[in-house]
Amino acid sequence: MAQETKPLVEGKYLEYLDKPLVREGNTICYGDMNEKCILVLEIMSYKDVGGKQLPKDVFIQVIDSNDPTKIVKQGKKEGLYDAFSMGLVWLDLALKAK
């Protein structure tokens, strides 16, 4: 049985490590919808640093790309860098799992 592939989103979008990285509001989605899982980061709060608003608390989810209600792994980190780094590891492990 041939695997069904989903079409790419029209227009320009940012890519990181050859996978789409899209932000809308406080939600950041990373990953290829044709793969088993994607990473979703939800910015829950911000902190003021030198007059700029930076993400403080970030909720991390690795979800099934075919069923977004199915959560593979979730957690919370402080700071976008730490949250994205942890999320990338979780996503990689989920994609390698059988």
C-alpha positions as CSV (number, residue, x, y, z in Angstrom):
1,M,0.0,0.0,0.0
2,A,1.5,3.4,-1.0
3,Q,1.9,5.9,1.7
4,E,-0.3,9.0,1.1
5,T,1.7,12.3,1.2
6,K,0.3,15.6,2.1
7,P,1.0,18.6,-0.2
8,L,3.3,21.3,1.0
9,V,1.9,24.6,2.3
10,E,1.8,27.2,-0.5
11,G,4.0,30.3,0.0
12,K,7.2,30.9,1.8
13,Y,8.0,29.6,5.2
14,L,11.1,29.2,7.4
15,E,12.8,25.8,7.4
16,Y,15.2,24.5,10.0
17,L,17.1,21.2,9.3
18,D,15.0,20.8,6.1
19,K,11.7,20.8,8.0
20,P,9.1,23.6,8.1
21,L,9.1,25.9,11.2
22,V,5.9,28.0,11.4
23,R,4.7,30.4,14.0
24,E,1.2,31.8,14.4
25,G,0.6,33.9,17.5
26,N,2.0,32.1,20.5
27,T,2.1,28.7,18.8
28,I,5.2,27.3,17.0
29,C,4.9,24.2,14.9
30,Y,8.0,22.3,13.6
31,G,8.1,19.2,11.5
32,D,7.0,17.5,8.3
33,M,3.3,16.5,8.3
34,N,4.2,13.5,6.1
35,E,6.2,12.1,9.1
36,K,4.7,10.3,12.1
37,C,5.0,13.2,14.6
38,I,5.5,17.0,14.8
39,L,6.6,19.3,17.5
40,V,4.3,22.0,18.9
41,L,5.6,24.8,21.2
42,E,3.1,27.0,23.0
43,I,4.4,30.2,24.6
44,M,2.5,30.5,27.9
45,S,4.1,33.7,29.3
46,Y,6.7,36.4,28.5
47,K,9.3,38.3,30.4
48,D,10.6,41.8,29.8
49,V,14.4,41.9,29.1
50,G,15.8,45.3,28.1
51,G,12.5,46.5,26.8
52,K,11.9,43.4,24.7
53,Q,9.3,40.7,25.4
54,L,11.0,37.2,25.4
55,P,9.2,33.9,25.9
56,K,9.4,32.7,29.5
57,D,7.3,29.6,30.0
58,V,6.9,27.3,27.0
59,F,4.7,24.2,26.8
60,I,6.2,21.4,24.6
61,Q,4.2,18.7,22.8
62,V,5.2,16.1,20.4
63,I,1.9,15.1,18.7
64,D,0.8,12.5,16.1
65,S,0.6,14.3,12.7
66,N,-2.4,12.1,11.6
67,D,-4.3,12.6,14.9
68,P,-3.5,16.0,16.6
69,T,-5.4,14.9,19.7
70,K,-2.9,12.1,20.3
71,I,0.0,13.4,22.4
72,V,3.2,11.4,22.3
73,K,5.1,13.4,24.9
74,Q,4.6,16.8,26.7
75,G,6.4,19.0,29.2
76,K,7.3,22.5,30.1
77,K,10.5,24.5,30.0
78,E,11.6,28.0,30.8
79,G,12.9,29.9,27.7
80,L,12.3,29.2,24.0
81,Y,15.9,27.9,23.4
82,D,15.7,25.2,26.1
83,A,12.1,24.3,25.1
84,F,13.0,24.0,21.4
85,S,16.2,22.0,22.2
86,M,14.3,19.5,24.3
87,G,11.5,19.3,21.8
88,L,13.9,18.5,19.0
89,V,15.3,15.6,21.0
90,W,11.8,14.3,21.9
91,L,10.7,14.6,18.2
92,D,13.8,12.7,17.0
93,L,13.2,9.9,19.5
94,A,9.5,9.7,18.5
95,L,10.3,9.5,14.8
96,K,12.9,6.8,15.4
97,A,10.6,4.7,17.6
98,K,8.9,1.8,15.8
